[in-house]
């Protein structure tokens, strides 16, 4: 494997930060070497600097570098407590408030899963909604928007195809049988769940996903930890601007908004923290 020099770490760190907001420093040399090494081989580059200057003006090159560096570790129902919070409190309250709708306008629910990676969080949310609403789901207009900065991750999420290991390590057996169909060696998310979902490539530091208005629930878990303080402020400003006045924000269990944004108030239920917009 080709080693990366401190100067090359700085070169890539500045570029990746400018394009994605992800903060890298000298301690991440190993990550750059392991994630970008295969691309160096593909480009026939003899050093990281040669690889950089060979492609940094290309949008395709940029997308592949950012995709390689982005963390795609995820699973269905990852960190159970936020999903239990939704199942036991947040979603039943939304459904109760909006269940009547009208003859011409169905009740609506909009959810945004930011940095959704390969889609497992989105489909976990869809399964919870399907379980809670049952046959009533047909009356509702539900949109779960998943966004990620990685083209590769978004494309996999759109397909809804996963290995048996990816599904079975997180999805209870009864839900696995109910909401997935065998497709060769893979399992595919059932069509009616996929019909709730929209996936887009989105840079969280630029804007919220366009075209879907305000959101009732926003999941943005384990994202801000990769940003510096200023970019965290920008991120939660975007989220606040995208959340309904009675909406709910759920972040990672180790994350905090304290000292970053004053536009949210903290609440707790089911041993889980969640946030709502402060009075504005």
C-alpha positions as CSV (number, residue, x, y, z in Angstrom):
1,X,0.0,0.0,0.0
2,X,1.2,3.5,-0.9
3,X,1.8,5.6,2.2
4,X,0.4,9.1,2.5
5,X,2.6,12.0,3.6
6,X,1.5,14.7,6.1
7,X,1.4,17.3,3.2
8,X,-0.9,14.9,1.2
9,X,-3.2,14.4,4.3
10,X,-3.6,18.2,4.5
11,X,-4.2,18.4,0.7
12,X,-7.0,15.8,0.8
13,X,-8.4,17.0,4.2
14,X,-8.9,20.5,2.9
15,X,-10.5,19.3,-0.3
16,X,-12.9,16.9,1.5
17,X,-13.9,19.4,4.1
18,X,-14.7,22.0,1.4
19,X,-16.8,19.5,-0.5
20,X,-18.6,17.6,2.3
21,X,-17.9,19.3,5.6
22,X,-16.2,16.1,6.9
23,X,-13.3,17.0,9.2
24,X,-10.1,15.0,8.8
25,X,-6.7,15.5,10.5
26,X,-3.3,13.9,10.8
27,X,-4.8,11.1,12.9
28,X,-6.8,10.0,9.9
29,X,-3.9,9.2,7.6
30,X,-4.7,5.5,7.9
31,X,-8.3,6.1,6.8
32,X,-7.2,8.0,3.7
33,X,-4.7,5.3,2.8
34,X,-7.2,2.4,3.2
35,X,-10.2,4.2,1.6
36,X,-8.4,5.9,-1.3
37,X,-5.8,3.2,-1.9
38,X,-7.9,1.2,-4.4
39,X,-8.6,4.4,-6.4
40,X,-4.8,5.1,-6.6
41,X,-4.4,1.7,-8.1
42,X,-7.2,2.3,-10.5
43,X,-5.7,5.6,-11.7
44,X,-2.2,4.1,-11.8
45,X,-1.0,6.9,-9.5
46,X,2.3,6.4,-7.7
47,X,1.5,8.9,-4.9
48,X,-1.5,10.5,-3.3
49,X,-0.4,13.9,-4.7
50,X,-0.3,12.5,-8.2
51,X,-3.7,11.0,-7.7
52,X,-5.1,14.3,-6.4
53,X,-3.8,16.5,-9.3
54,X,-4.8,13.9,-11.9
55,X,-8.5,14.2,-11.0
56,X,-9.5,16.9,-8.6
57,X,-11.2,19.1,-11.3
58,X,-13.4,16.2,-12.3
59,X,-16.9,15.9,-10.8
60,X,-16.8,12.1,-11.2
61,X,-13.4,12.0,-9.4
62,X,-14.8,14.2,-6.6
63,X,-17.9,12.1,-6.2
64,X,-15.8,8.9,-5.9
65,X,-13.4,10.4,-3.4
66,X,-16.2,11.7,-1.2
67,X,-18.0,8.4,-1.5
68,X,-14.9,6.5,-0.4
69,X,-14.4,8.7,2.6
70,X,-18.0,8.8,3.7
71,X,-19.0,6.4,6.5
72,X,-21.7,3.9,5.4
73,X,-21.9,1.8,8.5
74,X,-25.6,1.3,9.3
75,X,-28.2,-1.4,9.9
76,X,-31.9,-1.9,10.2
77,X,-33.3,-0.5,13.5
78,X,-29.8,0.6,14.5
79,X,-29.9,1.8,18.2
80,X,-33.3,0.6,19.1
81,X,-34.5,3.4,21.5
82,X,-35.3,6.1,18.9
83,X,-37.5,3.6,17.0
84,X,-39.2,2.6,20.2
85,X,-39.8,6.3,20.9
86,X,-41.4,6.7,17.5
87,X,-43.5,3.5,17.9
88,X,-44.7,4.3,21.4
89,X,-45.2,8.0,21.4
90,X,-44.2,10.2,18.5
91,X,-46.1,8.5,15.6
92,X,-49.2,7.6,17.5
93,X,-49.5,11.3,18.5
94,X,-49.1,12.5,14.9
95,X,-51.6,9.9,13.6
96,X,-54.2,10.8,16.3
97,X,-54.0,14.5,15.4
98,X,-54.2,14.1,11.7
99,X,-56.3,10.9,11.2
100,X,-59.4,12.6,10.0
101,X,-58.1,14.5,7.0
102,X,-60.8,15.1,4.5
103,X,-62.5,13.5,1.5
104,X,-60.3,15.3,-0.9
105,X,-57.1,15.8,1.1
106,X,-55.7,12.7,2.8
107,X,-53.8,13.0,6.1
108,X,-50.1,13.5,5.5
109,X,-46.8,12.7,7.2
110,X,-43.4,13.7,6.0
111,X,-40.2,12.3,7.4
112,X,-36.6,13.2,6.5
113,X,-33.7,10.7,7.1
114,X,-30.6,12.8,6.7
115,X,-27.4,11.0,5.8
116,X,-29.4,7.8,5.3
117,X,-26.5,5.8,3.9
118,X,-27.8,2.7,2.1
119,X,-31.4,3.2,3.2
120,X,-31.8,0.8,6.2
121,X,-33.0,3.7,8.5
122,X,-35.6,4.7,6.0
123,X,-37.0,1.3,5.6
124,X,-37.0,0.7,9.3
125,X,-39.2,3.8,9.7
126,X,-41.5,2.5,6.9
127,X,-41.9,-0.8,8.7
128,X,-42.9,0.9,11.9
129,X,-45.5,3.1,10.1
130,X,-46.9,0.1,8.3
131,X,-47.2,-1.8,11.6
132,X,-49.0,1.0,13.4
133,X,-51.4,2.0,10.6
134,X,-52.1,-1.5,9.2
135,X,-55.0,-1.3,6.7
136,X,-55.4,2.4,7.4
137,X,-52.1,3.1,5.6
138,X,-53.8,3.4,2.3
139,X,-55.7,6.5,3.5
140,X,-52.4,8.4,4.3
141,X,-50.0,10.3,2.1
142,X,-46.7,9.3,3.6
143,X,-43.3,10.4,2.3
144,X,-40.0,9.3,3.9
145,X,-37.2,11.2,2.2
146,X,-33.7,9.7,2.5
147,X,-30.7,11.7,1.6
148,X,-27.0,11.0,1.5
149,X,-23.9,12.6,-0.1
150,X,-22.8,9.3,-1.6
151,X,-24.1,8.3,-5.1
152,X,-23.3,4.7,-4.4
153,X,-25.3,4.7,-1.1
154,X,-28.3,6.5,-2.6
155,X,-28.4,4.1,-5.6
156,X,-28.4,1.0,-3.3
157,X,-31.1,2.6,-1.1
158,X,-33.3,3.1,-4.1
159,X,-33.0,-0.5,-5.1
160,X,-34.0,-1.8,-1.7
161,X,-32.0,-4.9,-2.2
162,X,-30.0,-6.3,0.8
163,X,-28.1,-9.5,1.7
164,X,-29.7,-11.8,4.1
165,X,-27.1,-10.9,6.7
166,X,-27.9,-7.2,6.3
167,X,-31.6,-7.8,6.9
168,X,-31.5,-10.6,9.5
169,X,-29.0,-9.0,11.8
170,X,-31.5,-6.1,12.5
171,X,-35.0,-7.0,11.4
172,X,-37.1,-9.3,13.7
173,X,-38.0,-12.6,11.9
174,X,-41.8,-11.8,11.7
175,X,-41.1,-8.4,10.0
176,X,-38.5,-10.0,7.8
177,X,-41.1,-12.4,6.5
178,X,-43.7,-9.8,6.2
179,X,-41.9,-6.9,4.5
180,X,-39.1,-8.6,2.4
181,X,-39.3,-10.8,-0.7
182,X,-36.6,-13.2,-1.9
183,X,-34.8,-12.2,-5.0
184,X,-32.2,-14.8,-5.7
185,X,-29.6,-14.6,-2.9
186,X,-30.9,-11.2,-1.8
187,X,-33.9,-9.9,0.0
188,X,-35.9,-7.0,-1.5
189,X,-38.1,-4.5,0.4
190,X,-41.8,-5.0,-0.4
191,X,-43.2,-2.6,-3.0
192,X,-45.7,-0.9,-0.7
193,X,-42.9,0.1,1.6
194,X,-40.8,1.4,-1.2
195,X,-43.7,3.4,-2.4
196,X,-43.4,5.6,0.7
197,X,-39.8,6.5,0.0
198,X,-37.8,9.0,-2.0
199,X,-34.0,9.0,-2.1
200,X,-31.9,11.9,-3.2
201,X,-28.2,12.8,-3.2
202,X,-27.9,15.9,-0.9
203,X,-25.1,17.8,0.6
204,X,-26.3,18.7,4.1
205,X,-24.2,21.8,4.2
206,X,-25.9,23.2,1.1
207,X,-29.6,22.7,1.6
208,X,-32.4,20.4,2.7
209,X,-33.8,18.1,-0.1
210,X,-35.9,20.3,-2.4
211,X,-39.5,19.9,-3.4
212,X,-41.0,18.3,-0.3
213,X,-41.8,21.3,1.9
214,X,-41.6,21.1,5.7
215,X,-41.0,17.9,7.6
216,X,-42.8,16.5,10.6
217,X,-40.0,14.3,11.8
218,X,-36.3,14.5,11.0
219,X,-33.7,11.9,11.8
220,X,-30.2,13.2,11.7
221,X,-28.2,10.7,13.7
222,X,-24.4,10.5,14.0
223,X,-23.8,13.1,11.4
224,X,-22.8,16.3,13.2
225,X,-19.9,14.4,14.9
226,X,-18.0,14.6,11.6
227,X,-18.4,18.4,11.3
228,X,-16.6,21.3,12.9
229,X,-18.5,23.7,15.1
230,X,-19.4,26.2,12.4
231,X,-20.7,23.5,10.0
232,X,-22.7,22.0,12.9
233,X,-24.4,25.4,13.3
234,X,-25.2,25.5,9.6
235,X,-26.6,21.9,9.7
236,X,-29.0,22.6,12.5
237,X,-30.0,25.9,11.0
238,X,-31.1,24.0,7.9
239,X,-32.9,21.4,10.0
240,X,-34.7,24.0,12.0
241,X,-35.8,25.8,8.8
242,X,-37.1,22.4,7.5
243,X,-39.1,21.3,10.6
244,X,-42.7,22.1,11.2
245,X,-43.4,24.0,14.4
246,X,-44.7,20.9,16.1
247,X,-42.2,18.6,14.4
248,X,-39.6,16.3,16.1
249,X,-35.8,16.1,15.6
250,X,-33.9,12.9,16.6
251,X,-30.1,13.0,16.8
252,X,-27.5,10.4,17.8
253,X,-27.4,9.3,21.4
254,X,-23.9,10.7,21.9
255,X,-24.6,14.0,20.2
256,X,-25.7,17.3,21.6
257,X,-27.1,20.6,20.3
258,X,-26.0,22.5,23.5
259,X,-24.0,25.6,22.4
260,X,-24.7,24.9,18.8
261,X,-28.3,26.0,18.2
262,X,-30.9,27.8,20.4
263,X,-33.8,26.9,18.0
264,X,-34.7,23.6,19.7
265,X,-35.9,22.6,23.1
266,X,-35.0,19.2,24.6
267,X,-37.6,16.6,25.6
268,X,-37.4,13.0,26.9
269,X,-39.6,10.0,26.6
270,X,-39.0,6.2,26.6
271,X,-35.5,6.9,28.0
272,X,-34.7,8.7,24.8
273,X,-34.0,12.4,24.0
274,X,-35.7,14.2,21.2
275,X,-36.0,17.9,20.2
276,X,-38.7,20.2,19.1
277,X,-38.5,23.8,17.8
278,X,-38.4,26.5,20.4
279,X,-41.1,29.2,20.1
280,X,-40.1,31.6,17.3
